[in-house]
Amino acid sequence: MKIVRVEEIEEAVRRLSMNVNYFIRDEVKEAYKKSLEREVSESGKEILSQMIENVELAAREQLPICQDTGVSIIYVEMGEDVRIEGGSLYDAINKGVSRGYKEGYLRKSVVKDPLFNRVNTGDNTPAMIHVDIVPGDLFRITFMAKGTGAENMSRLAMLTPAAGVRGVKDFVLKTVAEAGPNPCPPVVVGVGIGGTFDVVGWLAKKALMREFGSRHPDPNYAKLELELLEEVNKLGVGPQGLGGRITALDVRIETAPCHIGALPVAVNLDCHAHRVGVWEK
Amino acid sequence: MTKKITPPLDDKLLEELRIGDKVLITGKIYTARDAAHKRFVETINRGGQLPIDLRGQVIYYVGPTPAKPGYVIGSAGPTTSIRMDSYMEPLLKAGLKATIGKGYRSWAVVELLKKHRAVYFIATGGAGALISKKIKSAKVVAYEDLGPEAVMELEVENFPVIVANDIYGGDIFEEGVKKYREITLPFKIERISEV
C-alpha cells in the first residue's frame, strides 16, 4: 500500500501550476525551432521567432508564457494500492491550484457560474478534475493549463460508421481550418475517436495530455496521426493564421470502443504554449 | 516599412493603413475584454456615459496576469477578438477607431469596420511575456471589480501590431491562407461568427 499525503498533492499541484506557465517543455521548444526551419512564409518565420524569444524571456524572468494561464485541468491516475491520507484528494488539488495561481502571479480565469452569475472565483478554482483508478500503486498527476482561445475552437461530432477514416479526417481538417488564427496556431491537435458523447471529449483532452510526439500504440492510429499532421499542415493556416506551412506541431489520437451505430469524434485544440506537467509519487 | 502611430487616430492616418502593414503604437490605449464590453454596451443602451471617451481611441483585448513586484504589468498578450464582435457596432458609433486582438473577425465586423472607418490590428497571440515589455505603465480606469477584466489605461511604447482589417474591407487571414493552402477540401470553410 502506497500512502500519499494530501500535503504532498497540494504542493505538487502548486508547483505544477507555476512551472507549466513559466517554463516551456524542451520538446515543445524544440518543435518551435524545427518549425522555424521548415516554415516558408515570412510572417510565419517572424512569429515563430517571437514565440522562441517569448518562451526564453518567460523562463528567464519567471513570467507566464501567455496571459491566459488557463483553467487547470488535472488528471489523476491512482493505483488501487494507493491510499490518500490527511484529507480529501479534490480539496488538496484545489488548494494547490489556489495557492499556485495566487503565489505565482497567474491570472484567475474561472467564473463560478457559466450563465447567470459570471463572477470570478478569485483563485482559479475549481480545477477540472478527472480520476482514473488503475492497477498497482501508481500515483500520477498530470496538470494542464488550458487557455480558452484554443478550447473555444474545439468541436465534437457524432459521425456514423459509414463516414469512416475519410469522415474523421475531414472533421479534423474542417475544425482546424475553420478555427484559423483563433486558437493561436501552430496548434496541437488532440483527437478522440469512439466511446460515447461524454467519453469522446475526454479522450481528445487526454490525447493532448499525452507525451509530446508520442504515437498511438495501434499502428493504424499511429499512421493516422502522422497523416493528419501532414494534411493539417497543408491547410495553409500557418503561425497565427497569417498563412504558412506550420499549422500544427503535433496530432495525437486517443480511442475507445463504441456502439455498433456510432462513430463519435472530438477535436480538442491546444495553443502553441501547450502547457502540461506531470508529477508522480 | 513600419508605421509609427499615436492615438487618438484620425481619418487621414487610417486611410493610409493597409492589411499586412506593420505598425508600432506609442501612447495611451485601453484594455477591455468580454465582461467590460458587456458593461460598455449596457451603458450605451440605457443612455448612460461610458467611463472612457472612445473617440479616436484604441481598445486592446487583453486580460493581463497580475504584475509581479517590480513590474508594471504581468504577461499581456491579445485574446481572441470574435468574442467582442457582437459589441462592436455601438462602440464604433461611439467613435472607437481601432481594436487590437488575435484571430479573425466575423465578416459582419469586417463590414462594420469599413462602414465606420476603423481598423483591426493583431498582436502575436501567446507572446504575452514579450509584449508586456512594451507596456510602460498600467492603471485601472473602470470596473475594478472585474479583476483581470477591469478596464485599464496602458501607456505603450513601440507596441508592435499588424493591420489585419483595414477601412477598405481587406482581410489578412483570407489573403495569407490562400497563398499556402496545398490541399483541396470537400467542404466549405465557414468563418465562425458570433454576431
HADDOCK unambig.tbl for C-alpha pairs under 7 A between the chains (distance, minus, plus):
assign (segid A and resid 51 and name CA) (segid B and resid 127 and name CA) 6.08 0.50 0.50
assign (segid A and resid 54 and name CA) (segid B and resid 127 and name CA) 5.47 0.50 0.50
assign (segid A and resid 54 and name CA) (segid B and resid 129 and name CA) 5.90 0.50 0.50
assign (segid A and resid 54 and name CA) (segid B and resid 130 and name CA) 5.05 0.50 0.50
assign (segid A and resid 57 and name CA) (segid B and resid 129 and name CA) 6.77 0.50 0.50
assign (segid A and resid 57 and name CA) (segid B and resid 130 and name CA) 6.89 0.50 0.50
assign (segid A and resid 58 and name CA) (segid B and resid 129 and name CA) 5.79 0.50 0.50
assign (segid A and resid 63 and name CA) (segid B and resid 75 and name CA) 6.65 0.50 0.50
assign (segid A and resid 63 and name CA) (segid B and resid 129 and name CA) 6.21 0.50 0.50
assign (segid A and resid 64 and name CA) (segid B and resid 75 and name CA) 5.96 0.50 0.50
assign (segid A and resid 64 and name CA) (segid B and resid 129 and name CA) 6.43 0.50 0.50
assign (segid A and resid 65 and name CA) (segid B and resid 126 and name CA) 6.79 0.50 0.50
assign (segid A and resid 65 and name CA) (segid B and resid 127 and name CA) 6.61 0.50 0.50
assign (segid A and resid 65 and name CA) (segid B and resid 128 and name CA) 5.98 0.50 0.50
assign (segid A and resid 65 and name CA) (segid B and resid 129 and name CA) 5.67 0.50 0.50
assign (segid A and resid 66 and name CA) (segid B and resid 75 and name CA) 6.07 0.50 0.50
assign (segid A and resid 66 and name CA) (segid B and resid 77 and name CA) 6.54 0.50 0.50
assign (segid A and resid 66 and name CA) (segid B and resid 126 and name CA) 4.87 0.50 0.50
assign (segid A and resid 66 and name CA) (segid B and resid 127 and name CA) 6.04 0.50 0.50
assign (segid A and resid 66 and name CA) (segid B and resid 128 and name CA) 4.55 0.50 0.50
assign (segid A and resid 66 and name CA) (segid B and resid 129 and name CA) 6.53 0.50 0.50
assign (segid A and resid 67 and name CA) (segid B and resid 63 and name CA) 6.86 0.50 0.50
assign (segid A and resid 67 and name CA) (segid B and resid 64 and name CA) 5.26 0.50 0.50
assign (segid A and resid 67 and name CA) (segid B and resid 65 and name CA) 5.28 0.50 0.50
assign (segid A and resid 67 and name CA) (segid B and resid 75 and name CA) 4.72 0.50 0.50
assign (segid A and resid 67 and name CA) (segid B and resid 76 and name CA) 5.33 0.50 0.50
assign (segid A and resid 67 and name CA) (segid B and resid 77 and name CA) 6.01 0.50 0.50
assign (segid A and resid 67 and name CA) (segid B and resid 128 and name CA) 5.52 0.50 0.50
assign (segid A and resid 105 and name CA) (segid B and resid 65 and name CA) 6.46 0.50 0.50
assign (segid A and resid 105 and name CA) (segid B and resid 66 and name CA) 5.27 0.50 0.50
assign (segid A and resid 105 and name CA) (segid B and resid 67 and name CA) 6.79 0.50 0.50
assign (segid A and resid 105 and name CA) (segid B and resid 68 and name CA) 6.26 0.50 0.50
assign (segid A and resid 106 and name CA) (segid B and resid 65 and name CA) 5.42 0.50 0.50
assign (segid A and resid 106 and name CA) (segid B and resid 66 and name CA) 6.45 0.50 0.50
assign (segid A and resid 107 and name CA) (segid B and resid 65 and name CA) 4.51 0.50 0.50
assign (segid A and resid 107 and name CA) (segid B and resid 66 and name CA) 6.40 0.50 0.50
assign (segid A and resid 107 and name CA) (segid B and resid 148 and name CA) 6.94 0.50 0.50
assign (segid A and resid 149 and name CA) (segid B and resid 80 and name CA) 5.91 0.50 0.50
assign (segid A and resid 174 and name CA) (segid B and resid 189 and name CA) 6.83 0.50 0.50
assign (segid A and resid 177 and name CA) (segid B and resid 189 and name CA) 6.79 0.50 0.50
assign (segid A and resid 178 and name CA) (segid B and resid 189 and name CA) 5.77 0.50 0.50
assign (segid A and resid 178 and name CA) (segid B and resid 190 and name CA) 6.00 0.50 0.50
assign (segid A and resid 178 and name CA) (segid B and resid 191 and name CA) 5.90 0.50 0.50
assign (segid A and resid 178 and name CA) (segid B and resid 192 and name CA) 6.83 0.50 0.50
assign (segid A and resid 181 and name CA) (segid B and resid 103 and name CA) 4.56 0.50 0.50
assign (segid A and resid 181 and name CA) (segid B and resid 104 and name CA) 6.47 0.50 0.50
assign (segid A and resid 182 and name CA) (segid B and resid 80 and name CA) 6.00 0.50 0.50
assign (segid A and resid 182 and name CA) (segid B and resid 102 and name CA) 6.57 0.50 0.50
assign (segid A and resid 182 and name CA) (segid B and resid 103 and name CA) 4.18 0.50 0.50
assign (segid A and resid 182 and name CA) (segid B and resid 104 and name CA) 6.67 0.50 0.50
assign (segid A and resid 184 and name CA) (segid B and resid 125 and name CA) 5.79 0.50 0.50
assign (segid A and resid 184 and name CA) (segid B and resid 126 and name CA) 6.85 0.50 0.50
assign (segid A and resid 234 and name CA) (segid B and resid 181 and name CA) 5.68 0.50 0.50
assign (segid A and resid 234 and name CA) (segid B and resid 182 and name CA) 4.93 0.50 0.50
assign (segid A and resid 234 and name CA) (segid B and resid 183 and name CA) 5.67 0.50 0.50
assign (segid A and resid 235 and name CA) (segid B and resid 181 and name CA) 4.84 0.50 0.50
assign (segid A and resid 235 and name CA) (segid B and resid 182 and name CA) 6.33 0.50 0.50
assign (segid A and resid 235 and name CA) (segid B and resid 183 and name CA) 6.19 0.50 0.50
assign (segid A and resid 236 and name CA) (segid B and resid 177 and name CA) 4.88 0.50 0.50
assign (segid A and resid 236 and name CA) (segid B and resid 180 and name CA) 4.32 0.50 0.50
assign (segid A and resid 236 and name CA) (segid B and resid 181 and name CA) 4.05 0.50 0.50
assign (segid A and resid 236 and name CA) (segid B and resid 182 and name CA) 6.83 0.50 0.50
assign (segid A and resid 237 and name CA) (segid B and resid 177 and name CA) 5.16 0.50 0.50
assign (segid A and resid 240 and name CA) (segid B and resid 125 and name CA) 6.96 0.50 0.50
assign (segid A and resid 241 and name CA) (segid B and resid 173 and name CA) 6.11 0.50 0.50
assign (segid A and resid 242 and name CA) (segid B and resid 172 and name CA) 6.71 0.50 0.50
assign (segid A and resid 242 and name CA) (segid B and resid 173 and name CA) 5.25 0.50 0.50
assign (segid A and resid 242 and name CA) (segid B and resid 176 and name CA) 5.01 0.50 0.50
assign (segid A and resid 242 and name CA) (segid B and resid 177 and name CA) 6.38 0.50 0.50
assign (segid A and resid 243 and name CA) (segid B and resid 173 and name CA) 7.00 0.50 0.50
assign (segid A and resid 243 and name CA) (segid B and resid 176 and name CA) 4.20 0.50 0.50
assign (segid A and resid 243 and name CA) (segid B and resid 177 and name CA) 4.18 0.50 0.50
assign (segid A and resid 243 and name CA) (segid B and resid 179 and name CA) 6.82 0.50 0.50
assign (segid A and resid 243 and name CA) (segid B and resid 180 and name CA) 5.86 0.50 0.50
assign (segid A and resid 244 and name CA) (segid B and resid 177 and name CA) 6.95 0.50 0.50
assign (segid A and resid 244 and name CA) (segid B and resid 180 and name CA) 5.45 0.50 0.50
assign (segid A and resid 245 and name CA) (segid B and resid 180 and name CA) 6.68 0.50 0.50
assign (segid A and resid 273 and name CA) (segid B and resid 126 and name CA) 6.82 0.50 0.50
